[in-house]
Amino acid sequence: MREACGRSPAARAIREKVDAHDLGRLLMHRSRLPGADEHVPLVAVSRSEAAMDGVSIISPEELLGAWRH
């Protein structure tokens, strides 16, 4: 299953490192969510450890672990 998941569109969307372009997209999409404002935290999934002000970075494994619980 892991191999099949790695080829899914969602898996391909997980980038190695979160950058300013990704942050801009997160901010844009958050502004379009009904009820979301600047107080809604931003979370990004990245295969590498990264740091970006105002964004919580989690690994794909952390995302799957949280989903399973």
N, C-alpha and C positions, 0 to 999 in steps of 0.2 A: 504494500500500500504506500509506503514511503516514496518509492520510485514514482508511482503514478501521481502522487500529490506534488512531487517536484516538477512535474510537467504541466500542472494546472495553470490557468491564467492568473490566479491569485498568487501562486508561488513565483511566477515570473515577475510579478509586480513588486516582490520584496527585493529591495535594492541592497547592495553591499554597504553603502554608506548614505546616510541622510544628509542632504545638502540644502542650500538656500532655496533652490528651485522647489524641492519637496516641501519645505516650510511654507512657501507661498501658496502651493496647492492645498496644503492642510488648512491654512487660514481661509482661503477662498471657499473650500467645501464646508468648513464649519459655519461660515457666515450664511450659507444656504440651507442649513438644517433648521427646521422649525423649532423654536424655543432655545436654540443654542446662541450663546453670546460669548464675549471674551473671557468669561469665567469658566467655560467648559474646557477641561484640560485637553491638550493635544498629545496624542500617542502615536508613535511611529514604530514599525517593525523593521529591524535591520539585522543583517547577518554579522555585522561587525559592531564592536562597541563604538559608540559615537557620543558626542556631547553637543547639544544645541540648546541654547537658552529657551526656556518655555515649552520644551518638548520632552516627554518621557519616552526614552528609547527602550524597547523590549526586543528580545530575540524571538525567532520563530518558535523555538522550544517553549519559551515562557507563554507565548500566545496559545499554543496548543495545550499546554498544561492547565492554563486557566479555563480554557473551553471545556476540557475533560472533567473539571471539577464542577 
